[in-house]
Amino acid sequence: MEGSHFSLLENVPIIVLAAGHGGTDPGAVYGQHNERDQVIQIVERMAKLLRSWGVRVEVAPHSHDTHQTIPHINSLYGFGDAWVIEVHRDSASGLSNDDASRRCGCYYGTSLGSRLIGEFVRDSMKGHGAHSNTWARPDTASNFNSLAWIRQTNQLAHLLELGFMQGSNSNAHLMFLAEIGAKALFEAFTGREANENAITESTLETSVPRVYSSYVSESALSRGSFAAEAPEQLNAMLDAKRSLEAAISALAKQHKAEPPFSMIARQAYSAEEAILPSSADYAPLAESRDNQNDEEVLRSLARAHGILPAVEQMIAMRNSSFPHSRPRYWGVVNFSRHSSKKRLYVLNVSEENVKSYLCSHGIGSDGSKDDGIAEKFSNKSGSHCTSLGIYRCAETYMGSNGYSMRLDGLEHTNSNARERFIVMHGAHYVSKKYIKKHGRIGRSEGCPALDHKFSTKVIDQLKFGSFLNHWTK
């Protein structure tokens, strides 16, 4: 069996599953259904599936509640000895039946490695049938501000939420959720596809050997290197990754194979893990030791473009929360401007210049008029609004809109950016041609979309740690 591509799981021999609540604690209750009994069924099925696929699995005693299970597991396993997963069902009103039935989630811990595994599990669950609203969140985003399961266990720990009790509660559906969860854990733990019909790495080695070997060699060279120390090497690896993803997609189409989700995601997440430091902070690609005294340069550039308050906000955020970060590029989107005007400003500290670009707002921000002016802003899922506030630009990936970059919201006004899939990407509706026809650019579902001509360049400048402020006067 291949090993995991995640360093935190590389030598871990066993998965330990625990049914949430347990003992005399019923957990959430909905009508005749209670969470404890349902997750016991789900956990038993997940364990059976994982064992049948060759994974060593232990199940915590169902007679224990969470506070009893944690010391029990800690007495048996230390850090690196097990990956411990607690499984829950969620409860909320106001969701459609399909959303409630299939929306899943994964809570992760404070480290970057834990987050990347959590996000991989989220995307893998979606690839195996979970709802598009399936999420991954830090445990600080839970209703309890932190989760004992993640904070008090000695091992790498994640917590799964598999569907809402307001959706389907049939035995068949519970087994479907168990399969989704088991496949996601299997792919993260083993580095292998859970779908037998999907394209494998041996297929790539045979069909596109040059592209595959280029990716492997560049990835190996980049492992352990910080972006700030080897930007050219990192760019070469990322270019190789994009070529590999394009080859995988072409092969899938050619052979009418199942979408090779986990391979693409595994390569992407393991690549980001290889080049980012093990702490929860980022290592910006464009970070430079020459940018130590950047504040006056930033202020001077911002004054010339009427965005000084936005830049002051980012400087304050950086100094308070990321004091050692000195990115070369900083971004501001001035949503006070009409969408036909260039309103994304990318400030280059090293060269002391500013480039501006067209940038969309969300269709939900239009307000009462479709006039190219953003009037409303929201952090709520489903609003399709732009969210104001400061973001940290994060990892890149190939999505349905091509080369894209994830964003982490740093304020209460944009804290749901990951959950809402707010990312920077290129779009055909952001162009001078579109403006000539419509008098404005098109609208996204909340993402800052750019002209395809410039999106790759801008993303490559901002990725891995630059600050971006969605701002209005």
TORKOL-496727 format. One record per residue (C-alpha): x, y, z; residue in three letters. Coordinates in steps of 0.05 Angstrom, whole numbers. Example, Ala and Ser with C-alpha at 12.3 -4.5 7.8 and 13.67 -1.06 7.14 Angstrom:
      x      y      z res
    246    -90    156 Ala
    273    -21    143 Ser
//
This chain:
      x      y      z res
      0      0      0 Met
     25     69    -18 Glu
     36    118     39 Gly
      1    184     50 Ser
     27    245     14 His
     16    286     77 Phe
     75    290    124 Ser
     32    286    186 Leu
      4    219    162 Leu
     66    191    129 Glu
     84    139    181 Asn
     19    134    219 Val
     -2     60    222 Pro
    -74     64    244 Ile
   -140    103    241 Ile
   -181    105    305 Val
   -254    121    296 Leu
   -300    146    351 Ala
   -375    156    348 Ala
   -391    226    374 Gly
   -425    232    442 His
   -433    159    462 Gly
   -448    132    531 Gly
   -512    162    557 Thr
   -505    226    516 Asp
   -555    223    457 Pro
   -525    284    422 Gly
   -572    321    376 Ala
   -644    297    375 Val
   -692    305    317 Tyr
   -760    272    324 Gly
   -749    198    338 Gln
   -676    202    316 His
   -616    215    359 Asn
   -545    230    337 Glu
   -509    179    380 Arg
   -546    118    352 Asp
   -538    142    280 Gln
   -463    156    284 Val
   -451     88    317 Ile
   -482     56    254 Gln
   -440    102    210 Ile
   -375     88    247 Val
   -384     13    246 Glu
   -396     16    170 Arg
   -336     61    159 Met
   -292     14    198 Ala
   -316    -46    158 Lys
   -303    -10     92 Leu
   -234     15    111 Leu
   -213    -54    137 Arg
   -237    -86     72 Ser
   -191    -37     35 Trp
   -131    -58     76 Gly
   -130     -2    128 Val
   -117    -18    200 Arg
   -175     10    241 Val
   -195     11    314 Glu
   -262     35    341 Val
   -267     70    408 Ala
   -316     40    458 Pro
   -387     64    443 His
   -402     62    518 Ser
   -355    121    528 His
   -376    193    517 Asp
   -326    242    487 Thr
   -294    262    554 His
   -283    188    570 Gln
   -258    170    500 Thr
   -203    223    498 Ile
   -163    197    559 Pro
   -176    126    535 His
   -144    140    467 Ile
    -88    181    499 Asn
    -70    122    543 Ser
    -62     77    482 Leu
    -31    123    429 Tyr
     19    180    426 Gly
     30    232    372 Phe
     45    197    306 Gly
     17    131    330 Asp
    -54    142    303 Ala
   -100    188    264 Trp
   -162    197    308 Val
   -228    215    277 Ile
   -292    232    315 Glu
   -356    226    274 Val
   -419    268    285 His
   -485    285    253 Arg
   -505    359    250 Asp
   -572    393    264 Ser
   -599    458    235 Ala
   -664    485    207 Ser
   -678    522    142 Gly
   -638    477     95 Leu
   -666    442     33 Ser
   -674    367     40 Asn
   -617    353     -8 Asp
   -570    402     26 Asp
   -587    375     96 Ala
   -580    303     72 Ser
   -512    310     38 Arg
   -476    370     68 Arg
   -416    345    107 Cys
   -358    379    141 Gly
   -289    370    172 Cys
   -260    408    231 Tyr
   -184    413    234 Tyr
   -132    437    284 Gly
    -86    497    287 Thr
    -27    473    245 Ser
    -20    482    170 Leu
    -13    407    161 Gly
    -79    393    197 Ser
   -114    446    155 Arg
    -89    417     89 Leu
   -112    347    109 Ile
   -180    375    130 Gly
   -188    412     65 Glu
   -168    350     26 Phe
   -220    308     64 Val
   -273    361     48 Arg
   -258    361    -26 Asp
   -253    285    -28 Ser
   -322    279      5 Met
   -351    325    -47 Lys
   -318    283   -101 Gly
   -354    222    -74 His
   -424    250    -69 Gly
   -426    301    -12 Ala
   -463    366    -25 His
   -427    425    -57 Ser
   -436    463      9 Asn
   -391    413     45 Thr
   -340    452     86 Trp
   -274    449    123 Ala
   -264    495    183 Arg
   -215    506    241 Pro
   -243    483    307 Asp
   -243    556    328 Thr
   -301    566    280 Ala
   -344    516    318 Ser
   -400    539    364 Asn
   -354    523    422 Phe
   -295    565    396 Asn
   -251    503    405 Ser
   -264    428    405 Leu
   -239    382    461 Ala
   -232    325    411 Trp
   -180    365    371 Ile
   -147    403    428 Arg
   -141    348    482 Gln
   -122    287    442 Thr
    -47    274    436 Asn
    -53    249    364 Gln
    -69    283    298 Leu
   -145    292    304 Ala
   -202    313    258 His
   -277    315    269 Leu
   -326    296    214 Leu
   -398    321    209 Glu
   -436    275    162 Leu
   -502    305    141 Gly
   -558    340    180 Phe
   -612    303    217 Met
   -664    348    184 Gln
   -649    311    118 Gly
   -655    237    104 Ser
   -647    190    163 Asn
   -658    124    127 Ser
   -609     67    139 Asn
   -590     68     66 Ala
   -573    141     70 His
   -531    132    133 Leu
   -492     78     97 Met
   -482    126     38 Phe
   -453    178     86 Leu
   -408    125    116 Ala
   -381    108     47 Glu
   -368    182     32 Ile
   -329    190     98 Gly
   -291    124     90 Ala
   -268    140     19 Lys
   -244    209     39 Ala
   -204    181     98 Leu
   -176    125     55 Phe
   -151    173      2 Glu
   -118    219     52 Ala
    -88    162     93 Phe
    -62    118     36 Thr
    -49    165    -22 Gly
    -91    119    -66 Arg
   -155    128   -105 Glu
   -217    100    -71 Ala
   -250     95   -140 Asn
   -226     34   -179 Glu
   -245     66   -246 Asn
   -204    129   -236 Ala
   -138    142   -270 Ile
    -79    120   -228 Thr
     -8    144   -224 Glu
     15     83   -263 Ser
    -31    106   -319 Thr
      4    173   -319 Leu
     73    142   -318 Glu
     54    102   -380 Thr
     11    153   -418 Ser
     46    219   -404 Val
    115    199   -377 Pro
    149    265   -393 Arg
     97    308   -358 Val
     93    261   -299 Tyr
    168    255   -289 Ser
    176    330   -294 Ser
    125    340   -238 Tyr
    157    287   -194 Val
    227    315   -202 Ser
    207    388   -192 Glu
    164    369   -131 Ser
    223    331   -100 Ala
    269    390   -111 Leu
    220    438    -78 Ser
    205    394    -17 Arg
    233    427     45 Gly
    248    493     10 Ser
    217    558     32 Phe
    185    599    -23 Ala
    222    661     -3 Ala
    289    625    -12 Glu
    275    590    -78 Ala
    220    626   -117 Pro
    245    604   -186 Glu
    248    532   -164 Gln
    178    537   -134 Leu
    150    568   -197 Asn
    179    511   -238 Ala
    145    460   -192 Met
     79    496   -196 Leu
     82    500   -272 Asp
     97    425   -273 Ala
     37    414   -228 Lys
     -9    453   -274 Arg
     16    412   -334 Ser
      3    348   -296 Leu
    -68    369   -278 Glu
    -83    386   -351 Ala
    -56    318   -372 Ala
    -99    283   -320 Ile
   -162    319   -343 Ser
   -147    303   -417 Ala
   -136    229   -401 Leu
   -200    226   -361 Ala
   -239    254   -420 Lys
   -203    209   -470 Gln
   -216    145   -431 His
   -284    166   -404 Lys
   -256    151   -336 Ala
   -285    173   -270 Glu
   -262    244   -251 Pro
   -193    232   -219 Pro
   -209    278   -161 Phe
   -164    253   -107 Ser
   -102    249   -150 Met
   -108    322   -170 Ile
   -125    343    -99 Ala
    -72    300    -68 Arg
    -18    327   -114 Gln
    -41    398   -102 Ala
    -46    394    -26 Tyr
     19    354    -19 Ser
     54    406    -63 Ala
     30    463    -20 Glu
     50    425     43 Glu
    119    413     15 Ala
    133    487      2 Ile
    100    518     62 Leu
    131    519    131 Pro
    103    472    184 Ser
     75    529    226 Ser
      6    558    215 Ala
     37    619    179 Asp
     50    625    105 Tyr
    115    634     67 Ala
     97    684     12 Pro
    128    667    -55 Leu
    144    740    -68 Ala
    170    755      1 Glu
    237    790      1 Ser
    288    808     53 Arg
    292    876     18 Asp
    222    893     41 Asn
    238    903    114 Gln
    220    977    113 Asn
    159    973     69 Asp
    108   1017    105 Glu
    129   1085     76 Glu
    134   1056      6 Val
     64   1027     13 Leu
     36   1092     39 Arg
     67   1133    -17 Ser
     40   1086    -70 Leu
    -29   1084    -38 Ala
    -35   1160    -33 Arg
    -25   1167   -108 Ala
    -85   1121   -121 His
   -133   1143    -66 Gly
   -129   1078    -27 Ile
    -88   1100     33 Leu
   -141   1080     86 Pro
   -144   1010     56 Ala
    -69   1002     58 Val
    -65   1029    130 Glu
   -115    975    150 Gln
    -71    920    119 Met
     -8    947    151 Ile
    -43    947    219 Ala
    -67    876    208 Met
      2    853    187 Arg
     37    886    246 Asn
    -12    857    297 Ser
    -22    787    270 Ser
     35    772    222 Phe
     93    816    246 Pro
    147    777    208 His
    112    778    141 Ser
    141    824     87 Arg
    107    807     22 Pro
    131    841    -41 Arg
     60    848    -69 Tyr
     -2    877    -35 Trp
    -72    882    -65 Gly
   -131    929    -56 Val
   -198    925    -92 Val
   -234    992    -87 Asn
   -307    971    -94 Phe
   -328   1045    -92 Ser
   -308   1048   -165 Arg
   -353   1028   -223 His
   -339    958   -248 Ser
   -319    984   -317 Ser
   -260   1019   -284 Lys
   -196    985   -262 Lys
   -204    977   -187 Arg
   -156    922   -166 Leu
    -90    954   -148 Tyr
    -28    910   -140 Val
     27    948   -103 Leu
     98    924   -116 Asn
    141    944    -56 Val
    207    924    -87 Ser
    198    962   -153 Glu
    155   1017   -120 Glu
    100   1015   -173 Asn
     26   1000   -178 Val
    -12    961   -232 Lys
    -87    963   -237 Ser
   -137    913   -265 Tyr
   -211    901   -276 Leu
   -243    861   -220 Cys
   -314    835   -212 Ser
   -360    839   -152 His
   -412    787   -133 Gly
   -480    789   -166 Ile
   -512    794    -98 Gly
   -477    860    -86 Ser
   -514    896   -143 Asp
   -567    924    -99 Gly
   -631    951   -131 Ser
   -597    969   -197 Lys
   -555    931   -246 Asp
   -510    991   -258 Asp
   -440    965   -245 Gly
   -437    992   -174 Ile
   -429    946   -114 Ala
   -479    968    -61 Glu
   -488    909    -14 Lys
   -436    865     20 Phe
   -445    801     59 Ser
   -406    744     91 Asn
   -465    695     87 Lys
   -465    631     46 Ser
   -513    635    -12 Gly
   -514    711    -14 Ser
   -470    714    -76 His
   -444    779    -48 Cys
   -374    806    -44 Thr
   -346    806     27 Ser
   -308    867     50 Leu
   -246    860     93 Gly
   -173    837     92 Ile
   -154    769     63 Tyr
    -90    729     63 Arg
    -77    701     -6 Cys
    -65    626      0 Ala
    -52    565    -44 Glu
    -68    557   -118 Thr
   -105    501   -154 Tyr
   -136    484   -221 Met
   -212    490   -217 Gly
   -272    498   -263 Ser
   -249    570   -277 Asn
   -177    550   -291 Gly
   -118    572   -249 Tyr
   -147    599   -184 Ser
   -124    621   -115 Met
   -157    608    -48 Arg
   -168    665      1 Leu
   -170    665     77 Asp
   -214    718    108 Gly
   -181    751    168 Leu
   -240    792    194 Glu
   -311    778    217 His
   -336    809    152 Thr
   -302    756    109 Asn
   -289    697    156 Ser
   -331    649    114 Asn
   -288    658     51 Ala
   -264    585     52 Arg
   -333    558     66 Glu
   -363    601     11 Arg
   -307    582    -39 Phe
   -288    654    -49 Ile
   -227    650    -93 Val
   -191    693   -144 Met
   -197    667   -215 His
   -202    689   -288 Gly
   -269    699   -322 Ala
   -292    713   -394 His
   -340    766   -369 Tyr
   -284    810   -343 Val
   -257    844   -405 Ser
   -258    908   -445 Lys
   -300    872   -498 Lys
   -353    856   -446 Tyr
   -353    929   -423 Ile
   -362    954   -494 Lys
   -424    911   -502 Lys
   -456    918   -432 His
   -427    982   -402 Gly
   -398    942   -344 Arg
   -363    876   -331 Ile
   -401    814   -310 Gly
   -413    791   -239 Arg
   -387    731   -201 Ser
   -419    692   -144 Glu
   -377    732    -95 Gly
   -307    719   -121 Cys
   -258    773   -145 Pro
   -255    750   -217 Ala
   -203    780   -265 Leu
   -192    785   -340 Asp
   -162    718   -363 His
   -106    758   -397 Lys
    -79    779   -329 Phe
   -106    730   -278 Ser
    -47    681   -278 Thr
      3    738   -271 Lys
    -35    771   -213 Val
    -47    705   -177 Ile
     26    686   -182 Asp
     45    753   -152 Gln
     -4    749    -93 Leu
     -4    674    -76 Lys
     24    645    -12 Phe
     16    702     36 Gly
      4    770      5 Ser
    -51    813     36 Phe
   -113    833     -4 Leu
   -164    884     20 Asn
   -235    886     -7 His
   -250    958     10 Trp
   -299   1014     -3 Thr
   -296   1087     16 Lys
//
